[in-house]
Every structure is written in C-alpha cells, then in structure tokens.
Amino acid sequence: ASAAIKRYVELGNALNATALDAIGTKYVCLLNATELKAIHPPSLKLASLDPSACSQETKNLLYQKAKEAFSDQHHSPAYYELILPYLGGAPAADLKVLSKDDVNMNVSTFVTLRRDALM
C-alpha cells in the first residue's frame, strides 16, 4: 500500500479528499512527512480520517493540516467536533486555547493527547 501511495504521488496526483478517502484510516499512517505535507488542508473537510493509531509525527502534521482546514470555523461550536480526530497532534498552546472554549472532552480523547502538551 505504501508503494502504491508513493507512486500515485510521484505521478503528480494530489492527495485530495478523494485520494484521502481511498487511502482511508487504515493506510493514512503509511504516509511519509513529504506526502503528509502535500495534503491540501481543505481536503480534510471532506475526508473522514482517524489518525489515532499513527506515529506522533504523523499526528502532529495532520493536526496542523486540520487546524488550517477548519480555521474558518474556529469560533463555531462545531470546531471542537471537527478537530477532535486530530487532537492527538495538538501542541500545548492550542490545547490551552481550546480549554477556554469550555469544551466537554471525554477521557478517551484526553488520553490520546500529546504527553508533552499536557505537561
């Protein structure tokens, strides 16, 4: 799967919402840093991914993409639900801002947060 994804990107194809849905949660963790950086942030609005099983580096990169993708809804009550699957990559500063929005975070989400961000 990793080789197929790499070849797809090498051929100049974009990692847009359609490609991300095809890759899916099962293979999103196989993307390398270059491929993750090539993701067009608005694509995350249309894709359904769960990077919880990915490496911390992957979570960090996907969080930054998701933060950018949903930035226009940052002050919306729906923002937390949109960014929720990507919170495992959130830095401390972003968690502090989120905490001021009085979100109701469940324990299963809390335990997936970056340890260094919580400390």
C-alpha positions in Angstrom: 0.0 0.0 0.0 2.8 2.4 0.8 4.5 1.8 -2.6 1.2 2.4 -4.4 0.6 5.6 -2.5 4.1 6.8 -3.2 3.8 6.0 -6.9 0.4 7.8 -7.0 2.0 11.0 -5.6 5.1 10.6 -7.8 2.9 10.7 -10.8 1.8 14.1 -9.8 -1.6 13.2 -8.3 -2.8 15.3 -5.4 -3.7 13.9 -2.0 -7.1 15.5 -2.2 -10.3 14.4 -0.4 -11.0 11.6 -2.9 -7.5 10.2 -2.6 -7.6 10.5 1.2 -10.9 8.6 1.3 -9.4 5.9 -0.9 -6.3 5.7 1.4 -8.5 5.8 4.4 -7.7 5.5 8.1 -6.2 2.1 7.5 -3.3 3.5 5.4 -3.1 7.1 6.4 -0.4 6.2 8.9 1.8 4.9 6.0 2.2 8.4 4.5 5.6 9.9 5.0 6.3 13.5 6.0 6.6 14.7 2.4 3.3 13.1 1.4 1.5 14.5 4.5 2.8 18.0 3.8 1.4 17.6 0.3 -2.2 17.2 1.6 -4.3 20.2 0.6 -5.8 21.3 4.0 -9.4 21.8 2.7 -9.4 18.2 1.7 -9.6 17.2 5.3 -13.1 18.9 5.5 -14.4 16.2 3.1 -12.3 13.2 4.2 -13.0 11.0 7.2 -9.7 10.1 8.8 -8.8 8.8 12.3 -5.0 9.1 12.8 -5.1 7.9 16.4 -3.0 4.8 15.6 -0.4 6.8 13.7 3.1 7.9 14.8 3.3 11.1 16.8 5.0 12.8 13.9 2.1 11.9 11.6 -0.5 13.1 14.2 1.4 16.4 14.6 1.5 17.0 10.8 -2.2 16.0 10.4 -3.2 18.3 13.3 -1.6 21.3 11.6 -3.3 20.5 8.4 -6.7 20.1 10.2 -6.2 23.3 12.1 -5.7 25.1 8.9 -8.6 23.3 7.2 -11.0 24.3 9.9 -9.6 27.7 10.8 -12.6 29.4 9.3 -14.8 27.7 11.9 -12.6 28.2 14.9 -15.2 30.3 16.8 -18.0 28.0 15.8 -19.3 25.5 18.4 -18.8 22.7 15.8 -15.0 23.4 15.7 -14.2 21.0 18.5 -16.1 18.2 16.8 -14.3 18.9 13.5 -10.8 19.0 15.0 -11.4 16.1 17.5 -9.9 13.3 15.5 -6.7 15.2 15.1 -6.2 16.4 18.7 -3.5 13.8 19.3 -1.1 16.1 17.5 -2.1 19.4 19.2 0.6 21.4 20.9 0.1 22.8 24.5 -0.7 26.3 23.3 -3.6 25.1 21.1 -5.0 22.9 24.0 -5.0 25.9 26.3 -7.0 27.9 23.7 -9.4 25.1 23.3 -9.8 24.7 27.1 -11.0 28.3 27.2 -13.8 27.4 24.8 -15.3 25.2 27.6 -15.3 22.0 25.5 -16.5 18.8 27.0 -13.6 16.3 26.3 -14.2 12.7 27.2 -11.5 10.6 28.9 -10.8 8.5 25.8 -9.9 11.7 23.9 -7.9 13.1 26.8 -5.6 10.0 27.0 -4.7 10.4 23.3 -3.3 13.9 23.7 0.4 14.5 23.5 2.1 14.0 26.9 4.4 16.9 26.4 1.5 19.2 25.6 -0.4 18.1 28.7 2.6 18.7 30.9 
